[in-house]
Amino acid sequence: MPACAIEEAIDIKGYVVIDPEECKGCGLCVAACVQKVLTLSPQLNRYGYHPATNEEKPCNGCGLCFYACPEPGAIQVFKAFD
């Protein structure tokens, strides 16, 4: 199945914004993401951590990554309403 067909099959209901300077790279959000759209970045932030990133992949806006994150303000989840 081509990548564009997969993205069409996923119901995009939200998106994730991660502040790379607040993220400590613990990976809890990556493990909590049921759609597996989050990864740890190969680049380091100013503190020397590999922050989480979503690279603009589709998200269902469930918020599990937000609740798994121990760092306040590192992750914001936005829901799209029709």
C-alpha positions as CSV (number, residue, x, y, z in Angstrom):
1,M,0.0,0.0,0.0
2,P,1.6,3.3,-1.0
3,A,2.3,5.9,1.7
4,C,-0.4,8.3,0.4
5,A,-3.0,5.5,0.6
6,I,-2.1,4.8,4.2
7,E,-2.5,8.4,5.1
8,E,-5.9,8.5,3.4
9,A,-6.9,5.4,5.4
10,I,-6.0,7.0,8.7
11,D,-8.6,9.4,10.1
12,I,-6.5,12.5,10.9
13,K,-8.2,14.1,13.9
14,G,-5.4,16.1,15.4
15,Y,-1.7,16.9,15.6
16,V,1.1,17.0,18.1
17,V,3.5,19.9,18.8
18,I,6.7,19.0,20.6
19,D,9.0,21.7,22.1
20,P,12.4,20.2,21.4
21,E,14.1,22.4,24.1
22,E,11.7,21.1,26.8
23,C,11.9,17.4,25.8
24,K,14.4,15.3,27.8
25,G,14.3,12.4,25.3
26,C,13.0,9.8,27.8
27,G,11.0,8.1,25.0
28,L,7.8,7.6,27.1
29,C,5.7,9.4,24.6
30,V,7.2,7.3,21.8
31,A,6.3,4.1,23.6
32,A,2.8,5.4,24.5
33,C,1.9,6.4,20.9
34,V,-0.5,3.8,19.5
35,Q,-0.1,5.0,15.9
36,K,3.7,5.0,16.2
37,V,4.0,8.5,14.7
38,L,6.5,9.7,17.3
39,T,10.3,9.0,17.2
40,L,13.4,10.3,18.9
41,S,15.3,12.8,16.7
42,P,18.9,12.1,15.7
43,Q,19.7,15.8,16.5
44,L,20.5,17.0,20.0
45,N,18.8,19.8,21.7
46,R,20.7,22.4,23.7
47,Y,20.8,20.2,26.8
48,G,22.3,17.2,24.8
49,Y,19.1,15.1,24.6
50,H,17.5,13.5,21.6
51,P,14.0,15.1,21.7
52,A,10.9,13.4,20.4
53,T,9.6,14.4,17.0
54,N,6.6,13.6,14.9
55,E,7.8,14.9,11.5
56,E,4.3,16.0,10.5
57,K,2.9,12.5,10.4
58,P,-0.9,12.0,10.8
59,C,-2.2,11.8,14.3
60,N,-5.5,10.8,15.8
61,G,-5.2,13.3,18.7
62,C,-5.7,10.8,21.4
63,G,-3.4,12.6,23.9
64,L,-1.6,9.4,25.2
65,C,1.8,11.0,24.5
66,F,0.8,14.1,26.5
67,Y,-0.2,12.1,29.5
68,A,2.9,9.9,29.4
69,C,5.3,12.9,29.2
70,P,6.8,13.7,32.6
71,E,8.0,17.2,31.4
72,P,5.4,19.9,31.7
73,G,5.0,21.9,28.5
74,A,7.0,19.6,26.2
75,I,4.0,18.2,24.3
76,Q,0.8,19.8,23.2
77,V,-1.9,17.8,21.4
78,F,-4.5,19.6,19.3
79,K,-7.8,18.0,18.2
80,A,-9.5,18.9,14.9
81,F,-13.2,19.3,15.1
82,D,-15.4,19.0,12.0
